[in-house]
C-alpha cells in the first residue's frame, strides 16, 4: 500500500497522556492525550518525514482505515505535532 500526494500512511504505536514534572513528582496534565504513529508510506509531496519515522500526533487525528484486520491512520502534515 502506498500513500499519495500529501498523505502519510501510519500505524498507531501507542497513546500517551501528557505529564508535567514538579521535582520528583509526575503530575497528569489535563485529559488531552497524543498518539505515537509509525510511518509506513509517504506521498510524493511530503517533505521532512521518512518511512519508519515515529510521529507524535493529536489523538484521533486523520482518518482510520481498516484493511485485513490491521488499522491504519492516514494523516496530513497539520496532524503532526513532532517527529520523534
VMD Tcl script that draws the C-alpha trace (Angstrom):
set ca {
  {0.00 0.00 0.00}
  {1.34 3.46 -0.88}
  {0.33 6.94 0.25}
  {-0.18 9.56 -2.49}
  {0.03 13.35 -2.70}
  {0.19 14.98 0.72}
  {-0.92 11.89 2.66}
  {1.07 9.93 5.25}
  {0.12 6.31 5.98}
  {0.84 5.24 9.57}
  {0.14 2.60 12.20}
  {-0.60 3.82 15.74}
  {2.09 2.52 18.11}
  {0.68 3.84 21.41}
  {-1.35 6.54 23.13}
  {0.23 8.67 25.84}
  {-1.08 11.15 28.39}
  {0.98 14.32 28.68}
  {2.56 14.85 32.08}
  {4.36 17.63 33.89}
  {7.20 17.08 36.30}
  {7.50 19.00 39.57}
  {10.74 17.85 41.15}
  {10.35 14.08 41.58}
  {6.54 14.21 41.24}
  {4.78 13.46 37.95}
  {1.51 15.36 37.56}
  {-1.01 14.44 34.82}
  {-1.56 17.48 32.63}
  {-5.27 17.54 31.71}
  {-7.32 14.98 29.79}
  {-5.87 15.53 26.34}
  {-3.63 12.79 25.02}
  {-1.46 12.33 21.99}
  {-0.51 9.28 19.98}
  {2.69 7.86 18.55}
  {2.37 6.75 14.92}
  {4.94 4.86 12.85}
  {5.21 5.97 9.21}
  {4.54 3.17 6.71}
  {4.39 5.20 3.49}
  {4.53 8.87 2.46}
  {3.10 10.69 -0.54}
  {5.43 12.28 -3.09}
  {4.59 15.82 -1.88}
  {5.58 15.21 1.79}
  {8.95 16.64 2.84}
  {10.99 16.12 6.02}
  {9.39 12.80 7.03}
  {10.58 9.34 6.06}
  {9.29 5.79 6.22}
  {9.93 4.29 9.65}
  {9.86 7.67 11.45}
  {7.82 7.96 14.65}
  {5.37 10.87 14.73}
  {3.71 12.49 17.71}
  {0.19 13.31 16.54}
  {-3.01 14.70 18.02}
  {-5.28 11.96 19.40}
  {-7.83 10.94 16.79}
  {-6.15 12.93 14.01}
  {-6.54 11.79 10.42}
  {-8.76 9.06 9.01}
  {-8.73 5.46 10.25}
  {-8.78 2.74 7.59}
  {-9.02 -0.98 8.36}
  {-7.55 -3.44 5.83}
  {-7.16 -7.17 6.53}
  {-7.73 -6.72 10.31}
  {-4.98 -4.06 10.51}
  {-5.91 -0.45 11.32}
  {-4.00 2.32 9.56}
  {-4.21 6.06 10.12}
  {-3.99 8.35 7.09}
  {-2.60 11.75 8.10}
  {-1.62 15.07 6.57}
  {1.20 17.29 7.84}
  {-1.06 19.55 10.00}
  {-1.98 16.45 12.09}
  {1.65 16.12 13.23}
  {2.95 17.69 16.44}
  {6.56 16.49 16.09}
  {8.83 13.86 14.56}
  {10.36 11.69 17.27}
}
mol new
graphics top color blue
foreach p $ca { graphics top sphere $p radius 0.5 }
foreach p [lrange $ca 0 end-1] q [lrange $ca 1 end] { graphics top cylinder $p $q radius 0.2 }
display resetview
